[in-house]
Amino acid sequence: MKQLTFLISLIALLFASQGCKDDDPQFADCWIKPKKTQLKMEILEGPMITLPSKISIFFKVTDLNNNPVGYLKEDNFVIYEKGLNDNCHRIISEFEAKRRISSREQVFNHTTLLVLDLSGSVLQSSLTSLQAAATAFIDEVIPSTPDNSKKMGIYWFDGEDALHELEPVTSDIFELKAAVNSITPNISTDNSTDLFGAVIKSSNIAKTILADYQDQDITAATSVVIFTDGRDRANRYTRTAAYEAVTSSPPGITYFTMGVGNEINKVDLQTIGKNGYAEAATLTQLTAVFKQIAFLVSNEANSYYFFEYCSPIRNGSNNGLIIEAYEGNEVGYMEASFDATGFTGGCQL
């Protein structure tokens, strides 16, 4: 009986040692699910297949607070694949699979809509400070050398039932600055504040911009940035309609708000600026606040990635794919699958 018990224990120990993969070279390249992730990776499009063996994925990276994580490079990503004969996702080295993050202007465009409150209170007491702050914002968001993948349009509102165009969407930083400097104290004829109307109208413009890019098969995103020194006074549109314009927008549209002074409605601005809100107690803080939001907008624009690589797999209709992202000690991952039917050598990026 003791011999039988010893034999059973020996067999169990043998199977247990075979099931342990940590020390087995055969499993050294297997993907191990992180115990904790600090980055979120959202697939927006793909995987897309281009023969002979190119795989492309468009995705966004954020932290756990939904703040954008921008400026990652190829070295920040690790690829794992699982083919027909694999019992785990195995790491794919850069020697087995060329990879790159494509230049943004070829695959992705980001447009910022800067929406300025030019009601009576701003023009009478804050115009010079606003112009300096808006100019600093432009410097932070738009490259000095024209880049067609990064554009901005400037709009303004007062008490009228209209969102006025100050400068159409452009990548020319000098035209944008000139437009801001062209604002005069008599540009407005209605001293009231149609804030909710400006939210609704700028949201509609952002949706139209995205639709136009989609018609051209160009992936894009838009950031709406609204500045005001007060609350909605015109009562043309309801608060509910303004909130709905924001919440019903597609994921490609982000909203940021900035307020100055003690007449703003912080709850409204925080709700409308769902992706970022900043306030200045005084005009002396206005430029710093504009720069703070500009940083968020720039990071937002650079948190979208079009990642391409050449897969070494040559067969299988349901192959597994995991891409991990690293930023310092933070990690995140996304999972997908792809069809490698017809894959051959000769992939070029």
Summary of the structure (lengths in Angstrom):
residues: 349
radius of gyration: 26.1
end to end distance: 66.5
largest distance: 102.6
contacts: 1120
relative contact order: 0.20
helix: 33%
strand: 31%
